Amino acid sequence: MPAADREQRIECANAAFAEADRLNRFARHPTMQQQVVYAMRDLEEATQWLAQENVAARPHILEIADIVIGMAESRLKMIADALNRYGPDAMLIG
């Protein structure tokens, strides 16, 4: 596995962290803020997987990171959509 693959995933996780931070500053409702926390935990987990030694010899780690990053990105999209539609006081159920 080229180092670029690993670095690319880390960049995706970092971009999602930045989006989570932005959404957390905008969201006022505790349930939405908690959803942001869940996404950030997923991203932290993904970066921990990617930080392991000898990732090149264990390609399944990339697959795990992809899944976890994808879950976090999906959660953040759900949050962003709700906040865009209902404003900063949005909840999970409009």
PDB file of N, CA, C and O in Angstrom:
ATOM      1  N   MET A   1       0.849  -1.178   0.000  1.00  0.00           N
ATOM      2  CA  MET A   1       0.000   0.000   0.000  1.00  0.00           C
ATOM      3  C   MET A   1       0.887   1.231   0.000  1.00  0.00           C
ATOM      4  O   MET A   1       1.735   1.390   0.879  1.00  0.00           O
ATOM      5  N   PRO A   2       0.703   2.073  -0.948  1.00  0.00           N
ATOM      6  CA  PRO A   2       1.480   3.313  -0.964  1.00  0.00           C
ATOM      7  C   PRO A   2       1.124   4.197   0.231  1.00  0.00           C
ATOM      8  O   PRO A   2      -0.008   4.191   0.714  1.00  0.00           O
ATOM      9  N   ALA A   3       2.103   4.944   0.686  1.00  0.00           N
ATOM     10  CA  ALA A   3       1.863   5.858   1.809  1.00  0.00           C
ATOM     11  C   ALA A   3       0.791   6.875   1.463  1.00  0.00           C
ATOM     12  O   ALA A   3       0.095   7.374   2.347  1.00  0.00           O
ATOM     13  N   ALA A   4       0.654   7.185   0.175  1.00  0.00           N
ATOM     14  CA  ALA A   4      -0.352   8.165  -0.251  1.00  0.00           C
ATOM     15  C   ALA A   4      -1.762   7.705   0.103  1.00  0.00           C
ATOM     16  O   ALA A   4      -2.615   8.521   0.451  1.00  0.00           O
ATOM     17  N   ASP A   5      -2.011   6.384   0.012  1.00  0.00           N
ATOM     18  CA  ASP A   5      -3.334   5.870   0.370  1.00  0.00           C
ATOM     19  C   ASP A   5      -3.659   6.171   1.827  1.00  0.00           C
ATOM     20  O   ASP A   5      -4.759   6.613   2.158  1.00  0.00           O
ATOM     21  N   ARG A   6      -2.696   5.927   2.671  1.00  0.00           N
ATOM     22  CA  ARG A   6      -2.871   6.190   4.100  1.00  0.00           C
ATOM     23  C   ARG A   6      -3.035   7.685   4.351  1.00  0.00           C
ATOM     24  O   ARG A   6      -3.922   8.105   5.095  1.00  0.00           O
ATOM     25  N   GLU A   7      -2.176   8.479   3.729  1.00  0.00           N
ATOM     26  CA  GLU A   7      -2.233   9.929   3.906  1.00  0.00           C
ATOM     27  C   GLU A   7      -3.535  10.506   3.367  1.00  0.00           C
ATOM     28  O   GLU A   7      -4.089  11.439   3.949  1.00  0.00           O
ATOM     29  N   GLN A   8      -4.022   9.964   2.270  1.00  0.00           N
ATOM     30  CA  GLN A   8      -5.281  10.430   1.701  1.00  0.00           C
ATOM     31  C   GLN A   8      -6.427  10.203   2.684  1.00  0.00           C
ATOM     32  O   GLN A   8      -7.291  11.065   2.841  1.00  0.00           O
ATOM     33  N   ARG A   9      -6.435   9.077   3.329  1.00  0.00           N
ATOM     34  CA  ARG A   9      -7.484   8.784   4.316  1.00  0.00           C
ATOM     35  C   ARG A   9      -7.362   9.699   5.535  1.00  0.00           C
ATOM     36  O   ARG A   9      -8.368  10.145   6.086  1.00  0.00           O
ATOM     37  N   ILE A  10      -6.147   9.969   5.942  1.00  0.00           N
ATOM     38  CA  ILE A  10      -5.934  10.890   7.064  1.00  0.00           C
ATOM     39  C   ILE A  10      -6.432  12.282   6.687  1.00  0.00           C
ATOM     40  O   ILE A  10      -7.036  12.965   7.514  1.00  0.00           O
ATOM     41  N   GLU A  11      -6.185  12.709   5.452  1.00  0.00           N
ATOM     42  CA  GLU A  11      -6.685  14.006   4.994  1.00  0.00           C
ATOM     43  C   GLU A  11      -8.214  14.045   4.996  1.00  0.00           C
ATOM     44  O   GLU A  11      -8.807  15.055   5.373  1.00  0.00           O
ATOM     45  N   CYS A  12      -8.850  12.953   4.577  1.00  0.00           N
ATOM     46  CA  CYS A  12     -10.320  12.881   4.607  1.00  0.00           C
ATOM     47  C   CYS A  12     -10.828  12.992   6.043  1.00  0.00           C
ATOM     48  O   CYS A  12     -11.795  13.705   6.314  1.00  0.00           O
ATOM     49  N   ALA A  13     -10.175  12.288   6.952  1.00  0.00           N
ATOM     50  CA  ALA A  13     -10.573  12.347   8.358  1.00  0.00           C
ATOM     51  C   ALA A  13     -10.390  13.759   8.903  1.00  0.00           C
ATOM     52  O   ALA A  13     -11.239  14.250   9.647  1.00  0.00           O
ATOM     53  N   ASN A  14      -9.298  14.412   8.544  1.00  0.00           N
ATOM     54  CA  ASN A  14      -9.050  15.781   9.016  1.00  0.00           C
ATOM     55  C   ASN A  14     -10.094  16.756   8.477  1.00  0.00           C
ATOM     56  O   ASN A  14     -10.545  17.652   9.190  1.00  0.00           O
ATOM     57  N   ALA A  15     -10.471  16.573   7.212  1.00  0.00           N
ATOM     58  CA  ALA A  15     -11.514  17.433   6.633  1.00  0.00           C
ATOM     59  C   ALA A  15     -12.841  17.204   7.353  1.00  0.00           C
ATOM     60  O   ALA A  15     -13.583  18.153   7.606  1.00  0.00           O
ATOM     61  N   ALA A  16     -13.136  15.967   7.676  1.00  0.00           N
ATOM     62  CA  ALA A  16     -14.379  15.662   8.404  1.00  0.00           C
ATOM     63  C   ALA A  16     -14.324  16.229   9.821  1.00  0.00           C
ATOM     64  O   ALA A  16     -15.341  16.698  10.333  1.00  0.00           O
ATOM     65  N   PHE A  17     -13.152  16.192  10.463  1.00  0.00           N
ATOM     66  CA  PHE A  17     -12.999  16.815  11.784  1.00  0.00           C
ATOM     67  C   PHE A  17     -13.323  18.307  11.702  1.00  0.00           C
ATOM     68  O   PHE A  17     -14.012  18.844  12.570  1.00  0.00           O
ATOM     69  N   ALA A  18     -12.827  18.971  10.661  1.00  0.00           N
ATOM     70  CA  ALA A  18     -13.083  20.402  10.500  1.00  0.00           C
ATOM     71  C   ALA A  18     -14.579  20.663  10.313  1.00  0.00           C
ATOM     72  O   ALA A  18     -15.119  21.619  10.870  1.00  0.00           O
ATOM     73  N   GLU A  19     -15.239  19.821   9.536  1.00  0.00           N
ATOM     74  CA  GLU A  19     -16.687  19.962   9.341  1.00  0.00           C
ATOM     75  C   GLU A  19     -17.430  19.710  10.656  1.00  0.00           C
ATOM     76  O   GLU A  19     -18.391  20.413  10.969  1.00  0.00           O
ATOM     77  N   ALA A  20     -16.993  18.719  11.420  1.00  0.00           N
ATOM     78  CA  ALA A  20     -17.621  18.433  12.711  1.00  0.00           C
ATOM     79  C   ALA A  20     -17.483  19.629  13.652  1.00  0.00           C
ATOM     80  O   ALA A  20     -18.426  19.981  14.360  1.00  0.00           O
ATOM     81  N   ASP A  21     -16.328  20.237  13.653  1.00  0.00           N
ATOM     82  CA  ASP A  21     -16.112  21.415  14.494  1.00  0.00           C
ATOM     83  C   ASP A  21     -17.043  22.554  14.085  1.00  0.00           C
ATOM     84  O   ASP A  21     -17.635  23.223  14.933  1.00  0.00           O
ATOM     85  N   ARG A  22     -17.163  22.764  12.775  1.00  0.00           N
ATOM     86  CA  ARG A  22     -18.048  23.814  12.263  1.00  0.00           C
ATOM     87  C   ARG A  22     -19.496  23.547  12.670  1.00  0.00           C
ATOM     88  O   ARG A  22     -20.193  24.452  13.127  1.00  0.00           O
ATOM     89  N   LEU A  23     -19.942  22.311  12.503  1.00  0.00           N
ATOM     90  CA  LEU A  23     -21.320  21.957  12.846  1.00  0.00           C
ATOM     91  C   LEU A  23     -21.564  22.060  14.350  1.00  0.00           C
ATOM     92  O   LEU A  23     -22.640  22.474  14.781  1.00  0.00           O
ATOM     93  N   ASN A  24     -20.583  21.690  15.130  1.00  0.00           N
ATOM     94  CA  ASN A  24     -20.733  21.746  16.582  1.00  0.00           C
ATOM     95  C   ASN A  24     -20.890  23.178  17.071  1.00  0.00           C
ATOM     96  O   ASN A  24     -21.606  23.434  18.040  1.00  0.00           O
ATOM     97  N   ARG A  25     -20.225  24.107  16.405  1.00  0.00           N
ATOM     98  CA  ARG A  25     -20.367  25.517  16.767  1.00  0.00           C
ATOM     99  C   ARG A  25     -21.728  26.070  16.365  1.00  0.00           C
ATOM    100  O   ARG A  25     -22.219  27.019  16.978  1.00  0.00           O
ATOM    101  N   PHE A  26     -22.337  25.488  15.345  1.00  0.00           N
ATOM    102  CA  PHE A  26     -23.622  25.973  14.835  1.00  0.00           C
ATOM    103  C   PHE A  26     -24.807  25.337  15.564  1.00  0.00           C
ATOM    104  O   PHE A  26     -25.817  25.999  15.802  1.00  0.00           O
ATOM    105  N   ALA A  27     -24.688  24.071  15.915  1.00  0.00           N
ATOM    106  CA  ALA A  27     -25.801  23.336  16.530  1.00  0.00           C
ATOM    107  C   ALA A  27     -26.000  23.778  17.978  1.00  0.00           C
ATOM    108  O   ALA A  27     -25.045  23.916  18.742  1.00  0.00           O
ATOM    109  N   ARG A  28     -27.265  23.995  18.331  1.00  0.00           N
ATOM    110  CA  ARG A  28     -27.589  24.382  19.710  1.00  0.00           C
ATOM    111  C   ARG A  28     -28.242  23.252  20.495  1.00  0.00           C
ATOM    112  O   ARG A  28     -28.115  23.185  21.718  1.00  0.00           O
ATOM    113  N   HIS A  29     -28.941  22.361  19.789  1.00  0.00           N
ATOM    114  CA  HIS A  29     -29.682  21.322  20.489  1.00  0.00           C
ATOM    115  C   HIS A  29     -28.727  20.219  20.958  1.00  0.00           C
ATOM    116  O   HIS A  29     -27.862  19.782  20.199  1.00  0.00           O
ATOM    117  N   PRO A  30     -28.884  19.769  22.211  1.00  0.00           N
ATOM    118  CA  PRO A  30     -27.966  18.770  22.761  1.00  0.00           C
ATOM    119  C   PRO A  30     -27.904  17.468  21.961  1.00  0.00           C
ATOM    120  O   PRO A  30     -26.842  16.851  21.877  1.00  0.00           O
ATOM    121  N   THR A  31     -29.021  17.042  21.374  1.00  0.00           N
ATOM    122  CA  THR A  31     -28.969  15.783  20.611  1.00  0.00           C
ATOM    123  C   THR A  31     -28.116  15.941  19.345  1.00  0.00           C
ATOM    124  O   THR A  31     -27.411  15.013  18.949  1.00  0.00           O
ATOM    125  N   MET A  32     -28.183  17.099  18.724  1.00  0.00           N
ATOM    126  CA  MET A  32     -27.350  17.324  17.543  1.00  0.00           C
ATOM    127  C   MET A  32     -25.883  17.445  17.933  1.00  0.00           C
ATOM    128  O   MET A  32     -25.002  16.939  17.238  1.00  0.00           O
ATOM    129  N   GLN A  33     -25.630  18.113  19.040  1.00  0.00           N
ATOM    130  CA  GLN A  33     -24.258  18.222  19.517  1.00  0.00           C
ATOM    131  C   GLN A  33     -23.698  16.841  19.850  1.00  0.00           C
ATOM    132  O   GLN A  33     -22.524  16.565  19.606  1.00  0.00           O
ATOM    133  N   GLN A  34     -24.546  15.978  20.409  1.00  0.00           N
ATOM    134  CA  GLN A  34     -24.106  14.618  20.732  1.00  0.00           C
ATOM    135  C   GLN A  34     -23.803  13.826  19.462  1.00  0.00           C
ATOM    136  O   GLN A  34     -22.866  13.028  19.436  1.00  0.00           O
ATOM    137  N   GLN A  35     -24.587  14.041  18.417  1.00  0.00           N
ATOM    138  CA  GLN A  35     -24.321  13.369  17.146  1.00  0.00           C
ATOM    139  C   GLN A  35     -22.963  13.800  16.571  1.00  0.00           C
ATOM    140  O   GLN A  35     -22.248  12.994  15.977  1.00  0.00           O
ATOM    141  N   VAL A  36     -22.629  15.053  16.753  1.00  0.00           N
ATOM    142  CA  VAL A  36     -21.315  15.532  16.311  1.00  0.00           C
ATOM    143  C   VAL A  36     -20.217  14.825  17.112  1.00  0.00           C
ATOM    144  O   VAL A  36     -19.192  14.432  16.555  1.00  0.00           O
ATOM    145  N   VAL A  37     -20.435  14.670  18.400  1.00  0.00           N
ATOM    146  CA  VAL A  37     -19.462  13.961  19.242  1.00  0.00           C
ATOM    147  C   VAL A  37     -19.276  12.525  18.750  1.00  0.00           C
ATOM    148  O   VAL A  37     -18.151  12.032  18.683  1.00  0.00           O
ATOM    149  N   TYR A  38     -20.372  11.860  18.410  1.00  0.00           N
ATOM    150  CA  TYR A  38     -20.279  10.492  17.885  1.00  0.00           C
ATOM    151  C   TYR A  38     -19.446  10.450  16.604  1.00  0.00           C
ATOM    152  O   TYR A  38     -18.613   9.561  16.430  1.00  0.00           O
ATOM    153  N   ALA A  39     -19.671  11.404  15.720  1.00  0.00           N
ATOM    154  CA  ALA A  39     -18.899  11.456  14.478  1.00  0.00           C
ATOM    155  C   ALA A  39     -17.417  11.674  14.777  1.00  0.00           C
ATOM    156  O   ALA A  39     -16.556  11.055  14.152  1.00  0.00           O
ATOM    157  N   MET A  40     -17.126  12.549  15.727  1.00  0.00           N
ATOM    158  CA  MET A  40     -15.732  12.814  16.077  1.00  0.00           C
ATOM    159  C   MET A  40     -15.076  11.583  16.684  1.00  0.00           C
ATOM    160  O   MET A  40     -13.897  11.325  16.443  1.00  0.00           O
ATOM    161  N   ARG A  41     -15.823  10.829  17.462  1.00  0.00           N
ATOM    162  CA  ARG A  41     -15.273   9.584  18.021  1.00  0.00           C
ATOM    163  C   ARG A  41     -14.940   8.596  16.913  1.00  0.00           C
ATOM    164  O   ARG A  41     -13.900   7.938  16.946  1.00  0.00           O
ATOM    165  N   ASP A  42     -15.834   8.496  15.930  1.00  0.00           N
ATOM    166  CA  ASP A  42     -15.563   7.616  14.794  1.00  0.00           C
ATOM    167  C   ASP A  42     -14.296   8.058  14.069  1.00  0.00           C
ATOM    168  O   ASP A  42     -13.469   7.224  13.699  1.00  0.00           O
ATOM    169  N   LEU A  43     -14.142   9.352  13.867  1.00  0.00           N
ATOM    170  CA  LEU A  43     -12.958   9.861  13.176  1.00  0.00           C
ATOM    171  C   LEU A  43     -11.687   9.616  13.991  1.00  0.00           C
ATOM    172  O   LEU A  43     -10.636   9.307  13.430  1.00  0.00           O
ATOM    173  N   GLU A  44     -11.785   9.754  15.299  1.00  0.00           N
ATOM    174  CA  GLU A  44     -10.637   9.451  16.156  1.00  0.00           C
ATOM    175  C   GLU A  44     -10.259   7.980  16.034  1.00  0.00           C
ATOM    176  O   GLU A  44      -9.079   7.633  15.978  1.00  0.00           O
ATOM    177  N   GLU A  45     -11.281   7.117  15.992  1.00  0.00           N
ATOM    178  CA  GLU A  45     -11.014   5.685  15.840  1.00  0.00           C
ATOM    179  C   GLU A  45     -10.320   5.408  14.507  1.00  0.00           C
ATOM    180  O   GLU A  45      -9.361   4.639  14.451  1.00  0.00           O
ATOM    181  N   ALA A  46     -10.801   6.031  13.445  1.00  0.00           N
ATOM    182  CA  ALA A  46     -10.193   5.827  12.127  1.00  0.00           C
ATOM    183  C   ALA A  46      -8.735   6.265  12.123  1.00  0.00           C
ATOM    184  O   ALA A  46      -7.879   5.575  11.570  1.00  0.00           O
ATOM    185  N   THR A  47      -8.452   7.406  12.734  1.00  0.00           N
ATOM    186  CA  THR A  47      -7.063   7.874  12.741  1.00  0.00           C
ATOM    187  C   THR A  47      -6.182   6.964  13.600  1.00  0.00           C
ATOM    188  O   THR A  47      -4.992   6.811  13.327  1.00  0.00           O
ATOM    189  N   GLN A  48      -6.765   6.368  14.628  1.00  0.00           N
ATOM    190  CA  GLN A  48      -5.997   5.403  15.437  1.00  0.00           C
ATOM    191  C   GLN A  48      -5.669   4.155  14.623  1.00  0.00           C
ATOM    192  O   GLN A  48      -4.563   3.622  14.717  1.00  0.00           O
ATOM    193  N   TRP A  49      -6.629   3.689  13.825  1.00  0.00           N
ATOM    194  CA  TRP A  49      -6.360   2.540  12.951  1.00  0.00           C
ATOM    195  C   TRP A  49      -5.239   2.888  11.977  1.00  0.00           C
ATOM    196  O   TRP A  49      -4.334   2.085  11.749  1.00  0.00           O
ATOM    197  N   LEU A  50      -5.302   4.080  11.408  1.00  0.00           N
ATOM    198  CA  LEU A  50      -4.313   4.473  10.412  1.00  0.00           C
ATOM    199  C   LEU A  50      -2.942   4.759  11.019  1.00  0.00           C
ATOM    200  O   LEU A  50      -1.937   4.737  10.309  1.00  0.00           O
ATOM    201  N   ALA A  51      -2.893   5.023  12.309  1.00  0.00           N
ATOM    202  CA  ALA A  51      -1.628   5.323  12.972  1.00  0.00           C
ATOM    203  C   ALA A  51      -0.854   4.066  13.370  1.00  0.00           C
ATOM    204  O   ALA A  51       0.291   4.150  13.815  1.00  0.00           O
ATOM    205  N   GLN A  52      -1.475   2.916  13.209  1.00  0.00           N
ATOM    206  CA  GLN A  52      -0.801   1.679  13.600  1.00  0.00           C
ATOM    207  C   GLN A  52       0.439   1.442  12.734  1.00  0.00           C
ATOM    208  O   GLN A  52       0.532   1.901  11.596  1.00  0.00           O
ATOM    209  N   GLU A  53       1.372   0.717  13.314  1.00  0.00           N
ATOM    210  CA  GLU A  53       2.597   0.399  12.592  1.00  0.00           C
ATOM    211  C   GLU A  53       2.318  -0.624  11.499  1.00  0.00           C
ATOM    212  O   GLU A  53       1.417  -1.455  11.615  1.00  0.00           O
ATOM    213  N   ASN A  54       3.093  -0.546  10.461  1.00  0.00           N
ATOM    214  CA  ASN A  54       3.072  -1.524   9.386  1.00  0.00           C
ATOM    215  C   ASN A  54       1.691  -1.688   8.758  1.00  0.00           C
ATOM    216  O   ASN A  54       1.243  -2.806   8.503  1.00  0.00           O
ATOM    217  N   VAL A  55       1.031  -0.578   8.517  1.00  0.00           N
ATOM    218  CA  VAL A  55      -0.293  -0.606   7.901  1.00  0.00           C
ATOM    219  C   VAL A  55      -0.218  -1.243   6.512  1.00  0.00           C
ATOM    220  O   VAL A  55      -1.176  -1.877   6.070  1.00  0.00           O
ATOM    221  N   ALA A  56       0.894  -1.082   5.834  1.00  0.00           N
ATOM    222  CA  ALA A  56       1.050  -1.620   4.485  1.00  0.00           C
ATOM    223  C   ALA A  56       0.884  -3.135   4.450  1.00  0.00           C
ATOM    224  O   ALA A  56       0.395  -3.685   3.463  1.00  0.00           O
ATOM    225  N   ALA A  57       1.281  -3.798   5.502  1.00  0.00           N
ATOM    226  CA  ALA A  57       1.185  -5.262   5.552  1.00  0.00           C
ATOM    227  C   ALA A  57      -0.201  -5.738   5.976  1.00  0.00           C
ATOM    228  O   ALA A  57      -0.484  -6.935   5.955  1.00  0.00           O
ATOM    229  N   ARG A  58      -1.054  -4.808   6.356  1.00  0.00           N
ATOM    230  CA  ARG A  58      -2.404  -5.178   6.817  1.00  0.00           C
ATOM    231  C   ARG A  58      -3.436  -4.314   6.094  1.00  0.00           C
ATOM    232  O   ARG A  58      -3.959  -3.360   6.670  1.00  0.00           O
ATOM    233  N   PRO A  59      -3.729  -4.642   4.837  1.00  0.00           N
ATOM    234  CA  PRO A  59      -4.633  -3.805   4.044  1.00  0.00           C
ATOM    235  C   PRO A  59      -6.055  -3.728   4.595  1.00  0.00           C
ATOM    236  O   PRO A  59      -6.797  -2.806   4.256  1.00  0.00           O
ATOM    237  N   HIS A  60      -6.438  -4.668   5.426  1.00  0.00           N
ATOM    238  CA  HIS A  60      -7.782  -4.606   6.017  1.00  0.00           C
ATOM    239  C   HIS A  60      -7.946  -3.364   6.890  1.00  0.00           C
ATOM    240  O   HIS A  60      -9.068  -2.908   7.113  1.00  0.00           O
ATOM    241  N   ILE A  61      -6.853  -2.821   7.378  1.00  0.00           N
ATOM    242  CA  ILE A  61      -6.929  -1.602   8.186  1.00  0.00           C
ATOM    243  C   ILE A  61      -7.461  -0.440   7.346  1.00  0.00           C
ATOM    244  O   ILE A  61      -8.243   0.375   7.834  1.00  0.00           O
ATOM    245  N   LEU A  62      -7.040  -0.368   6.094  1.00  0.00           N
ATOM    246  CA  LEU A  62      -7.561   0.676   5.209  1.00  0.00           C
ATOM    247  C   LEU A  62      -9.066   0.519   5.009  1.00  0.00           C
ATOM    248  O   LEU A  62      -9.806   1.503   4.982  1.00  0.00           O
ATOM    249  N   GLU A  63      -9.504  -0.723   4.869  1.00  0.00           N
ATOM    250  CA  GLU A  63     -10.941  -0.967   4.698  1.00  0.00           C
ATOM    251  C   GLU A  63     -11.714  -0.542   5.942  1.00  0.00           C
ATOM    252  O   GLU A  63     -12.780   0.064   5.836  1.00  0.00           O
ATOM    253  N   ILE A  64     -11.182  -0.857   7.110  1.00  0.00           N
ATOM    254  CA  ILE A  64     -11.833  -0.458   8.361  1.00  0.00           C
ATOM    255  C   ILE A  64     -11.893   1.061   8.445  1.00  0.00           C
ATOM    256  O   ILE A  64     -12.932   1.635   8.775  1.00  0.00           O
ATOM    257  N   ALA A  65     -10.773   1.705   8.144  1.00  0.00           N
ATOM    258  CA  ALA A  65     -10.730   3.172   8.197  1.00  0.00           C
ATOM    259  C   ALA A  65     -11.728   3.774   7.220  1.00  0.00           C
ATOM    260  O   ALA A  65     -12.416   4.739   7.554  1.00  0.00           O
ATOM    261  N   ASP A  66     -11.815   3.218   6.021  1.00  0.00           N
ATOM    262  CA  ASP A  66     -12.775   3.719   5.034  1.00  0.00           C
ATOM    263  C   ASP A  66     -14.204   3.632   5.555  1.00  0.00           C
ATOM    264  O   ASP A  66     -14.982   4.574   5.404  1.00  0.00           O
ATOM    265  N   ILE A  67     -14.546   2.516   6.162  1.00  0.00           N
ATOM    266  CA  ILE A  67     -15.902   2.320   6.684  1.00  0.00           C
ATOM    267  C   ILE A  67     -16.194   3.302   7.807  1.00  0.00           C
ATOM    268  O   ILE A  67     -17.252   3.930   7.828  1.00  0.00           O
ATOM    269  N   VAL A  68     -15.266   3.434   8.733  1.00  0.00           N
ATOM    270  CA  VAL A  68     -15.474   4.311   9.886  1.00  0.00           C
ATOM    271  C   VAL A  68     -15.537   5.779   9.451  1.00  0.00           C
ATOM    272  O   VAL A  68     -16.375   6.536   9.942  1.00  0.00           O
ATOM    273  N   ILE A  69     -14.663   6.176   8.539  1.00  0.00           N
ATOM    274  CA  ILE A  69     -14.706   7.549   8.032  1.00  0.00           C
ATOM    275  C   ILE A  69     -16.015   7.784   7.288  1.00  0.00           C
ATOM    276  O   ILE A  69     -16.634   8.838   7.429  1.00  0.00           O
ATOM    277  N   GLY A  70     -16.431   6.808   6.503  1.00  0.00           N
ATOM    278  CA  GLY A  70     -17.698   6.924   5.784  1.00  0.00           C
ATOM    279  C   GLY A  70     -18.889   7.070   6.716  1.00  0.00           C
ATOM    280  O   GLY A  70     -19.801   7.849   6.442  1.00  0.00           O
ATOM    281  N   MET A  71     -18.887   6.321   7.823  1.00  0.00           N
ATOM    282  CA  MET A  71     -19.967   6.451   8.812  1.00  0.00           C
ATOM    283  C   MET A  71     -19.990   7.860   9.389  1.00  0.00           C
ATOM    284  O   MET A  71     -21.050   8.472   9.517  1.00  0.00           O
ATOM    285  N   ALA A  72     -18.816   8.365   9.736  1.00  0.00           N
ATOM    286  CA  ALA A  72     -18.742   9.710  10.314  1.00  0.00           C
ATOM    287  C   ALA A  72     -19.193  10.761   9.302  1.00  0.00           C
ATOM    288  O   ALA A  72     -19.934  11.681   9.648  1.00  0.00           O
ATOM    289  N   GLU A  73     -18.748  10.627   8.057  1.00  0.00           N
ATOM    290  CA  GLU A  73     -19.146  11.588   7.036  1.00  0.00           C
ATOM    291  C   GLU A  73     -20.658  11.554   6.804  1.00  0.00           C
ATOM    292  O   GLU A  73     -21.278  12.598   6.602  1.00  0.00           O
ATOM    293  N   SER A  74     -21.244  10.368   6.832  1.00  0.00           N
ATOM    294  CA  SER A  74     -22.700  10.249   6.664  1.00  0.00           C
ATOM    295  C   SER A  74     -23.437  10.903   7.827  1.00  0.00           C
ATOM    296  O   SER A  74     -24.434  11.597   7.627  1.00  0.00           O
ATOM    297  N   ARG A  75     -22.949  10.683   9.028  1.00  0.00           N
ATOM    298  CA  ARG A  75     -23.565  11.303  10.203  1.00  0.00           C
ATOM    299  C   ARG A  75     -23.470  12.824  10.108  1.00  0.00           C
ATOM    300  O   ARG A  75     -24.433  13.530  10.407  1.00  0.00           O
ATOM    301  N   LEU A  76     -22.311  13.323   9.694  1.00  0.00           N
ATOM    302  CA  LEU A  76     -22.129  14.773   9.567  1.00  0.00           C
ATOM    303  C   LEU A  76     -23.023  15.353   8.477  1.00  0.00           C
ATOM    304  O   LEU A  76     -23.518  16.471   8.611  1.00  0.00           O
ATOM    305  N   LYS A  77     -23.229  14.608   7.408  1.00  0.00           N
ATOM    306  CA  LYS A  77     -24.131  15.074   6.348  1.00  0.00           C
ATOM    307  C   LYS A  77     -25.558  15.158   6.866  1.00  0.00           C
ATOM    308  O   LYS A  77     -26.275  16.112   6.563  1.00  0.00           O
ATOM    309  N   MET A  78     -25.976  14.166   7.645  1.00  0.00           N
ATOM    310  CA  MET A  78     -27.313  14.183   8.236  1.00  0.00           C
ATOM    311  C   MET A  78     -27.477  15.407   9.132  1.00  0.00           C
ATOM    312  O   MET A  78     -28.507  16.081   9.088  1.00  0.00           O
ATOM    313  N   ILE A  79     -26.469  15.690   9.938  1.00  0.00           N
ATOM    314  CA  ILE A  79     -26.509  16.843  10.836  1.00  0.00           C
ATOM    315  C   ILE A  79     -26.569  18.139  10.024  1.00  0.00           C
ATOM    316  O   ILE A  79     -27.388  19.015  10.301  1.00  0.00           O
ATOM    317  N   ALA A  80     -25.705  18.251   9.033  1.00  0.00           N
ATOM    318  CA  ALA A  80     -25.667  19.465   8.203  1.00  0.00           C
ATOM    319  C   ALA A  80     -27.005  19.678   7.498  1.00  0.00           C
ATOM    320  O   ALA A  80     -27.501  20.802   7.426  1.00  0.00           O
ATOM    321  N   ASP A  81     -27.585  18.601   6.982  1.00  0.00           N
ATOM    322  CA  ASP A  81     -28.876  18.727   6.299  1.00  0.00           C
ATOM    323  C   ASP A  81     -29.957  19.216   7.261  1.00  0.00           C
ATOM    324  O   ASP A  81     -30.747  20.095   6.915  1.00  0.00           O
ATOM    325  N   ALA A  82     -29.992  18.651   8.457  1.00  0.00           N
ATOM    326  CA  ALA A  82     -30.997  19.068   9.444  1.00  0.00           C
ATOM    327  C   ALA A  82     -30.788  20.521   9.858  1.00  0.00           C
ATOM    328  O   ALA A  82     -31.748  21.282   9.966  1.00  0.00           O
ATOM    329  N   LEU A  83     -29.545  20.901  10.086  1.00  0.00           N
ATOM    330  CA  LEU A  83     -29.268  22.277  10.496  1.00  0.00           C
ATOM    331  C   LEU A  83     -29.584  23.264   9.377  1.00  0.00           C
ATOM    332  O   LEU A  83     -30.088  24.358   9.633  1.00  0.00           O
ATOM    333  N   ASN A  84     -29.289  22.881   8.143  1.00  0.00           N
ATOM    334  CA  ASN A  84     -29.613  23.757   7.017  1.00  0.00           C
ATOM    335  C   ASN A  84     -31.120  23.903   6.854  1.00  0.00           C
ATOM    336  O   ASN A  84     -31.610  24.974   6.495  1.00  0.00           O
ATOM    337  N   ARG A  85     -31.837  22.848   7.112  1.00  0.00           N
ATOM    338  CA  ARG A  85     -33.286  22.873   6.920  1.00  0.00           C
ATOM    339  C   ARG A  85     -34.027  23.532   8.074  1.00  0.00           C
ATOM    340  O   ARG A  85     -34.966  24.298   7.855  1.00  0.00           O
ATOM    341  N   TYR A  86     -33.605  23.236   9.314  1.00  0.00           N
ATOM    342  CA  TYR A  86     -34.361  23.680  10.485  1.00  0.00           C
ATOM    343  C   TYR A  86     -33.644  24.728  11.335  1.00  0.00           C
ATOM    344  O   TYR A  86     -34.227  25.249  12.286  1.00  0.00           O
ATOM    345  N   GLY A  87     -32.398  25.042  11.010  1.00  0.00           N
ATOM    346  CA  GLY A  87     -31.672  26.038  11.764  1.00  0.00           C
ATOM    347  C   GLY A  87     -30.917  25.457  12.950  1.00  0.00           C
ATOM    348  O   GLY A  87     -30.912  24.242  13.147  1.00  0.00           O
ATOM    349  N   PRO A  88     -30.280  26.312  13.740  1.00  0.00           N
ATOM    350  CA  PRO A  88     -29.400  25.853  14.807  1.00  0.00           C
ATOM    351  C   PRO A  88     -30.094  25.097  15.937  1.00  0.00           C
ATOM    352  O   PRO A  88     -29.440  24.392  16.706  1.00  0.00           O
ATOM    353  N   ASP A  89     -31.407  25.239  16.040  1.00  0.00           N
ATOM    354  CA  ASP A  89     -32.139  24.513  17.080  1.00  0.00           C
ATOM    355  C   ASP A  89     -32.689  23.182  16.589  1.00  0.00           C
ATOM    356  O   ASP A  89     -33.520  22.569  17.259  1.00  0.00           O
ATOM    357  N   ALA A  90     -32.233  22.731  15.429  1.00  0.00           N
ATOM    358  CA  ALA A  90     -32.706  21.473  14.848  1.00  0.00           C
ATOM    359  C   ALA A  90     -32.437  20.308  15.784  1.00  0.00           C
ATOM    360  O   ALA A  90     -31.456  20.274  16.527  1.00  0.00           O
ATOM    361  N   MET A  91     -33.354  19.358  15.711  1.00  0.00           N
ATOM    362  CA  MET A  91     -33.195  18.088  16.432  1.00  0.00           C
ATOM    363  C   MET A  91     -33.104  16.992  15.374  1.00  0.00           C
ATOM    364  O   MET A  91     -33.186  17.271  14.178  1.00  0.00           O
ATOM    365  N   LEU A  92     -32.937  15.767  15.810  1.00  0.00           N
ATOM    366  CA  LEU A  92     -32.882  14.666  14.859  1.00  0.00           C
ATOM    367  C   LEU A  92     -34.212  14.489  14.153  1.00  0.00           C
ATOM    368  O   LEU A  92     -34.255  14.122  12.979  1.00  0.00           O
ATOM    369  N   ILE A  93     -35.287  14.747  14.862  1.00  0.00           N
ATOM    370  CA  ILE A  93     -36.627  14.680  14.272  1.00  0.00           C
ATOM    371  C   ILE A  93     -37.118  16.106  14.131  1.00  0.00           C
ATOM    372  O   ILE A  93     -37.297  16.811  15.124  1.00  0.00           O
ATOM    373  N   GLY A  94     -37.340  16.537  12.874  1.00  0.00           N
ATOM    374  CA  GLY A  94     -37.737  17.912  12.607  1.00  0.00           C
ATOM    375  C   GLY A  94     -39.052  18.226  13.185  1.00  0.00           C
ATOM    376  O   GLY A  94     -39.533  19.351  13.048  1.00  0.00           O
TER     377      GLY A  94
END
